[in-house]
């Protein structure tokens, strides 16, 4: 069967690619990476945050950049409860989008920007009242519990305080998260749920935690495969969408 023609929304000519690469001094990938590096000091958790945006965009109706749209009279993805606290990331996305848009308008989509930002971020390298018991999670390492309580002094503290999921190497992409789980230093209850199956001998995610903790190479390979699959969830093609000039609003 003959391959179908390139859909208009995704069509990028060789001329456009070369023009974009020349205008951005080496290509869009390098430009995205540079912008993110410049934001590292000013925006806490920007690397993990951009990776999370790509994930949340793809798992709600596919990878089409709708997460970046500002809210209207109807609740938007951006304003949904799971995305609270991500406001600091959207100006970064705006800056990333502006560079290729200035060089070649209408070529690099907002979904592309999230995927590129997630890629560049990877390249750069339950404290007081669990289940209404009035007690902390007993599965937490006590030293780690003390550190977390220092950051969040009480159960009524500001809910927007930021804590790294990996306190050891927060700005490095590695397998330390899984190593920390084995040491009972997971931040979220869901972290422990993923690890506890290992203790109980269940055939679920527990053995995977152990595998990734012991082999960073295995984690890297599995992560790359998963990211490619996720990035191909229900992309918009042909006349189904548009390449937005501003990721916050439709054209």
PEMO-V656674 format. One record per residue. RES is the residue in one letter. PSI is psi in whole degrees, -180 to 180 (* if undefined). OMEGA is omega as a letter, one per 30 degrees, with the letter a starting at -180 (* if undefined). Layout:
RES	PSI	OMEGA
RES	PSI	OMEGA
This chain:
X	135	a
X	144	l
X	134	a
X	154	a
X	154	l
X	128	a
X	144	a
X	-39	a
X	-34	a
X	-5	a
X	125	l
X	119	a
X	160	l
X	-37	l
X	-44	l
X	-41	l
X	-47	a
X	-40	l
X	-44	l
X	-45	a
X	-42	a
X	-42	a
X	-32	a
X	7	l
X	48	l
X	-13	l
X	161	a
X	-34	a
X	-47	a
X	-38	a
X	-44	l
X	-45	a
X	-42	a
X	-44	l
X	-42	l
X	-40	l
X	-38	l
X	-26	a
X	-10	a
X	-46	a
X	-31	a
X	-28	a
X	107	a
X	133	l
X	26	a
X	-35	a
X	-54	l
X	-34	a
X	-42	l
X	-37	l
X	-40	l
X	-39	l
X	-43	l
X	-43	l
X	-49	a
X	-32	l
X	-47	a
X	-34	a
X	2	l
X	96	l
X	22	l
X	172	a
X	87	a
X	11	l
X	11	a
X	-23	l
X	-26	a
X	-11	a
X	133	l
X	151	a
X	151	l
X	-157	l
X	-28	l
X	139	a
X	132	a
X	169	l
X	-42	a
X	-33	a
X	1	l
X	151	a
X	-42	a
X	-17	a
X	9	l
X	139	l
X	-2	a
X	5	a
X	-34	a
X	-17	a
X	-24	a
X	-36	l
X	-32	l
X	-45	l
X	-40	l
X	-44	a
X	-40	l
X	-43	a
X	-35	a
X	-36	a
X	-56	l
X	-29	a
X	-37	l
X	-37	a
X	-46	a
X	89	a
X	139	l
X	19	a
X	-52	a
X	116	a
X	169	l
X	-35	l
X	-39	l
X	-42	a
X	-44	l
X	-41	l
X	-43	l
X	-40	l
X	-40	l
X	-43	l
X	-46	a
X	-36	a
X	-37	l
X	-39	a
X	-42	a
X	71	a
X	*	*
X	73	a
X	-30	a
X	-29	a
X	67	a
X	121	l
X	40	l
X	27	l
X	-14	a
X	7	a
X	156	l
X	168	l
X	117	a
X	-14	a
X	-11	a
X	139	l
X	134	a
X	-38	l
X	-40	l
X	-37	l
X	-43	l
X	-40	l
X	-43	a
X	-39	l
X	-30	l
X	-38	l
X	-37	a
X	88	a
X	-25	a
X	167	a
X	-17	a
X	16	a
X	172	a
X	123	a
X	-5	a
X	5	l
X	143	a
X	131	l
X	135	l
X	137	l
X	-28	l
X	97	a
X	-17	a
X	-47	a
X	66	a
X	-26	a
X	18	l
X	132	l
X	109	a
X	-167	a
X	16	a
X	-30	l
X	-44	a
X	-35	l
X	-42	l
X	-36	l
X	-42	l
X	-27	l
X	14	l
X	41	a
X	30	l
X	141	a
X	-43	a
X	155	l
X	-34	l
X	-28	l
X	-49	a
X	-36	l
X	-37	l
X	-33	a
X	-34	a
X	-28	l
X	-27	l
X	-42	l
X	-37	a
X	-7	l
X	15	a
X	148	l
X	74	l
X	-126	a
X	-13	a
X	-51	l
X	-30	l
X	-38	l
X	-46	l
X	-40	l
X	-47	a
X	-32	l
X	-34	a
X	-19	a
X	102	l
X	-34	l
X	-42	l
X	-41	l
X	-46	a
X	-44	a
X	-45	a
X	-38	l
X	-45	a
X	-44	l
X	-44	a
X	-39	a
X	-39	l
X	-44	l
X	-44	a
X	-39	a
X	-9	l
X	16	l
X	113	l
X	57	l
X	151	l
X	131	a
X	169	l
X	-124	a
X	16	a
X	-20	a
X	-166	l
X	155	l
X	102	a
X	138	l
X	-36	l
X	121	a
X	-14	a
X	-20	a
X	157	l
X	158	a
X	*	*
